[in-house]
Amino acid sequence: MSRAAQNLLLVLIGAAVLWMTLGSGEYVNYVRPGFRYLLAPAAVALLALGAAGLRREWHDAPADRHADTVHPHGADAGADHGAGHGHDHSRGPRVAWLLCLPVLALFLIAPPALGSFTASRDAGRAVPPPAEPSGGFRPLPRTGAPVPMSMGEFIGRGFQAQTGDPATFQGVPVRLTGFVAPALKGEGGWRIVRLKIACCAGDAIPFPVTVRGLPRPPADTWVQVEGVWKPPAAGRATTVVQELRGRSLRKIKKPHNPYE
């Protein structure tokens, strides 16, 4: 790989990152939205470095050709120089071309956001219930339209109702948004899941809720489910995997930001 190719690779990487950040917005499939303010300047820096390197190579190329023409010893001197070093310092190893593969993947087959496969791998791991806000959860209306609620809030309220007064959450209509995932073996129903990330997709934690009373759509389908919290049966141990008694279901497009 020549130096010109290396600089061109920098330009391509910078262009891919800039497009995913400011163009398509697909960067939210991998990191939190706030990282936009770091990714965009980093992409511009890569573009600038690559462009400066290409400009330097194009500027020096005529001078190199002229030097080869007027060299007093002709081709013999070049042969002696190559024999003395054993390799050309102006080129990197051929294996460096493999660095182009991630760039092509970004342009052609950018990986989608994490989905049911990731959620099913962590299905047996007990996720601690999210902590309630410092001022506690606000009271919820028991009548009227279903309350839009994040998965984290639903799980937190359900756990609080399990360990405290179930009447605080029982019978309150809610609306949850997430993707479909199969339930554990023997669990019954199916799961609606939303992944929460602290930094990037590598630290994603699934927030699952078991849905009962509604037919299961295909895995990874994004849905909005309306229903009420289902308290655990008498004598059943407290669990952080809360249940929803579904009343209606609507398929939706994947949200712009797939994570909580």
C-alpha positions as CSV (number, residue, x, y, z in Angstrom):
1,M,0.0,0.0,0.0
2,S,1.5,3.3,-1.1
3,R,1.4,6.5,1.0
4,A,-1.1,7.9,-1.5
5,A,-3.4,4.9,-0.8
6,Q,-3.0,5.3,2.9
7,N,-4.0,9.0,2.7
8,L,-6.9,8.1,0.5
9,L,-8.0,5.5,3.1
10,L,-8.0,8.3,5.7
11,V,-10.2,10.4,3.5
12,L,-12.7,7.5,3.0
13,I,-12.9,6.7,6.7
14,G,-13.5,10.4,7.5
15,A,-16.2,10.6,4.8
16,A,-17.9,7.5,6.1
17,V,-18.0,8.7,9.7
18,L,-19.1,12.2,8.6
19,W,-21.9,10.7,6.5
20,M,-23.1,8.4,9.3
21,T,-23.0,11.3,11.8
22,L,-24.5,14.2,9.8
23,G,-26.0,12.5,6.8
24,S,-27.8,9.3,7.5
25,G,-27.7,9.6,11.3
26,E,-27.0,5.9,11.7
27,Y,-24.3,6.6,14.2
28,V,-27.0,6.2,16.9
29,N,-27.0,2.5,16.2
30,Y,-23.6,2.3,17.8
31,V,-23.2,5.2,20.3
32,R,-25.3,7.7,22.3
33,P,-26.6,10.7,20.4
34,G,-24.4,13.1,22.4
35,F,-21.3,11.5,20.7
36,R,-22.3,13.4,17.5
37,Y,-20.3,16.4,18.8
38,L,-17.2,14.3,19.0
39,L,-17.6,12.2,15.9
40,A,-18.1,15.0,13.5
41,P,-14.9,16.9,14.4
42,A,-12.9,13.6,14.4
43,A,-14.2,12.9,10.9
44,V,-13.3,16.4,9.7
45,A,-9.8,15.9,11.1
46,L,-9.4,12.6,9.2
47,L,-10.5,14.3,6.0
48,A,-8.1,17.1,6.5
49,L,-5.2,14.8,7.3
50,G,-5.9,12.6,4.3
51,A,-6.3,15.5,2.0
52,A,-3.1,17.1,3.2
53,G,-1.2,13.9,2.6
54,L,-2.6,13.5,-0.9
55,R,-1.7,17.1,-1.7
56,R,1.8,16.5,-0.5
57,E,2.2,13.3,-2.6
58,W,0.9,15.0,-5.7
59,H,3.2,18.0,-5.1
60,D,6.3,15.9,-4.6
61,A,5.7,13.5,-7.4
62,P,7.0,15.8,-10.3
63,A,10.1,16.5,-8.2
64,D,10.8,12.8,-7.7
65,R,10.5,12.1,-11.4
66,H,12.9,15.0,-12.2
67,A,15.4,13.7,-9.6
68,D,15.3,10.2,-11.2
69,T,16.0,11.8,-14.6
70,V,19.1,13.8,-13.6
71,H,20.6,11.3,-11.2
72,P,24.3,11.0,-12.2
73,H,24.4,7.2,-11.8
74,G,21.1,6.4,-13.4
75,A,19.3,3.1,-12.6
76,D,22.4,1.6,-11.0
77,A,22.2,4.0,-8.0
78,G,18.6,3.1,-7.5
79,A,19.4,-0.6,-7.6
80,D,22.2,-0.1,-5.0
81,H,19.9,1.9,-2.8
82,G,17.2,-0.8,-2.9
83,A,19.7,-3.6,-2.3
84,G,21.1,-1.8,0.7
85,H,17.7,-1.5,2.5
86,G,15.9,-4.6,1.2
87,H,12.5,-2.8,0.9
88,D,10.8,0.3,-0.2
89,H,10.1,2.7,2.7
90,S,7.5,4.6,0.7
91,R,5.1,1.6,0.8
92,G,3.4,-0.3,3.6
93,P,2.8,-4.0,3.7
94,R,0.2,-5.4,1.3
95,V,-1.9,-6.7,4.2
96,A,-2.7,-3.1,5.0
97,W,-5.2,-3.2,2.2
98,L,-7.4,-5.2,4.6
99,L,-8.0,-1.9,6.3
100,C,-10.3,-1.0,3.4
101,L,-12.8,-3.7,4.4
102,P,-14.3,-1.9,7.4
103,V,-14.6,1.2,5.3
104,L,-16.5,-0.7,2.6
105,A,-18.7,-2.2,5.3
106,L,-19.6,1.3,6.6
107,F,-20.6,2.4,3.1
108,L,-22.3,-0.7,1.8
109,I,-23.4,-2.9,4.7
110,A,-23.4,-0.8,7.8
111,P,-24.4,-3.1,10.7
112,P,-27.9,-2.5,12.1
113,A,-28.7,-1.7,15.7
114,L,-28.6,-4.5,18.2
115,G,-31.8,-6.6,18.4
116,S,-33.4,-9.8,19.6
117,F,-30.2,-11.9,19.2
118,T,-28.4,-9.7,21.8
119,A,-31.4,-9.7,24.1
120,S,-31.7,-13.5,24.0
121,R,-28.1,-14.0,24.8
122,D,-28.6,-12.0,28.0
123,A,-32.0,-13.4,28.7
124,G,-30.9,-15.4,31.7
125,R,-29.0,-12.6,33.3
126,A,-31.0,-10.7,36.0
127,V,-30.8,-7.0,35.3
128,P,-31.1,-4.8,38.4
129,P,-34.2,-2.6,38.3
130,P,-33.5,1.0,37.3
131,A,-33.3,3.3,40.3
132,E,-36.3,5.6,40.8
133,P,-35.9,9.3,40.3
134,S,-34.5,11.3,43.3
135,G,-38.0,12.7,44.0
136,G,-39.7,9.4,43.4
137,F,-42.1,8.4,40.6
138,R,-44.9,10.8,39.9
139,P,-48.5,9.7,40.5
140,L,-50.2,8.2,37.4
141,P,-53.8,8.6,36.2
142,R,-55.9,5.5,36.2
143,T,-58.2,6.6,33.5
144,G,-57.8,8.3,30.1
145,A,-55.3,7.5,27.3
146,P,-52.4,5.1,28.1
147,V,-49.3,6.7,29.5
148,P,-46.3,6.5,27.2
149,M,-43.5,5.0,29.4
150,S,-39.9,4.0,28.9
151,M,-39.0,0.3,29.6
152,G,-36.8,1.4,32.4
153,E,-39.6,3.3,34.1
154,F,-42.0,0.5,33.7
155,I,-39.6,-2.0,35.2
156,G,-38.7,0.4,38.0
157,R,-42.4,1.1,38.8
158,G,-43.3,-2.6,38.7
159,F,-40.5,-3.6,41.0
160,Q,-41.5,-0.8,43.4
161,A,-45.1,-2.1,43.3
162,Q,-43.9,-5.7,44.0
163,T,-41.9,-4.7,47.0
164,G,-44.3,-2.1,48.3
165,D,-47.9,-1.3,47.5
166,P,-49.2,-3.0,44.3
167,A,-52.1,-0.5,44.2
168,T,-49.7,2.3,43.2
169,F,-49.3,0.8,39.7
170,Q,-52.0,-1.8,39.3
171,G,-54.7,-1.0,36.7
172,V,-52.8,2.0,35.2
173,P,-52.9,1.8,31.3
174,V,-49.4,2.3,29.8
175,R,-47.9,2.3,26.3
176,L,-44.5,0.6,25.8
177,T,-42.3,0.8,22.7
178,G,-39.6,-1.8,21.8
179,F,-38.7,-4.7,19.6
180,V,-40.1,-8.3,19.8
181,A,-38.0,-11.1,21.3
182,P,-38.9,-14.7,22.2
183,A,-39.6,-15.5,25.8
184,L,-37.5,-17.9,27.8
185,K,-38.4,-21.6,27.6
186,G,-41.4,-22.3,29.7
187,E,-42.1,-18.6,30.4
188,G,-45.1,-18.2,28.2
189,G,-46.0,-15.1,26.2
190,W,-43.3,-13.1,24.5
191,R,-41.0,-10.2,25.3
192,I,-40.9,-6.6,24.3
193,V,-37.3,-5.3,24.8
194,R,-35.4,-2.0,24.6
195,L,-31.7,-1.9,25.1
196,K,-30.0,0.7,27.2
197,I,-26.5,1.9,26.6
198,A,-24.2,3.9,28.8
199,C,-21.6,4.7,26.1
200,C,-21.9,2.5,23.1
201,A,-23.5,-0.7,21.8
202,G,-20.8,-2.7,23.4
203,D,-22.2,-2.1,26.9
204,A,-25.9,-2.6,26.0
205,I,-28.2,-4.0,28.7
206,P,-31.6,-5.4,27.7
207,F,-34.7,-4.1,29.5
208,P,-37.3,-6.9,28.8
209,V,-41.0,-7.0,29.7
210,T,-43.1,-10.1,29.2
211,V,-46.3,-9.5,27.2
212,R,-49.3,-11.8,27.8
213,G,-52.6,-12.0,26.0
214,L,-51.5,-10.8,22.5
215,P,-50.2,-12.8,19.6
216,R,-46.4,-12.5,19.1
217,P,-45.2,-10.7,16.0
218,P,-42.0,-11.8,14.2
219,A,-38.7,-11.3,16.2
220,D,-37.1,-7.8,15.8
221,T,-40.4,-6.2,14.8
222,W,-40.8,-2.8,16.4
223,V,-44.1,-2.4,18.2
224,Q,-46.1,-0.3,20.5
225,V,-48.0,-2.3,23.1
226,E,-50.8,-0.9,25.3
227,G,-51.8,-2.7,28.5
228,V,-51.6,-2.8,32.3
229,W,-49.0,-4.1,34.7
230,K,-49.6,-7.7,35.7
231,P,-48.6,-8.3,39.4
232,P,-47.0,-11.6,40.2
233,A,-49.2,-14.5,41.4
234,A,-49.5,-14.9,45.1
235,G,-46.5,-16.7,46.6
236,R,-44.4,-16.0,43.5
237,A,-40.9,-14.6,44.2
238,T,-40.2,-11.0,43.3
239,T,-38.7,-10.6,39.8
240,V,-37.2,-7.8,37.8
241,V,-38.7,-9.2,34.6
242,Q,-42.1,-7.5,34.8
243,E,-45.2,-8.6,33.0
244,L,-47.7,-6.6,30.9
245,R,-51.3,-7.8,30.3
246,G,-51.6,-6.6,26.7
247,R,-54.7,-4.9,25.3
248,S,-53.6,-3.7,21.9
249,L,-50.6,-3.9,19.6
250,R,-49.4,-1.7,16.7
251,K,-46.4,-2.3,14.5
252,I,-44.2,0.7,14.0
253,K,-41.0,1.7,12.2
254,K,-37.7,1.5,14.1
255,P,-37.2,4.7,16.1
256,H,-34.4,7.1,15.1
257,N,-32.7,6.3,18.4
258,P,-33.2,2.5,19.0
259,Y,-31.8,2.6,22.6
260,E,-32.9,4.1,25.8
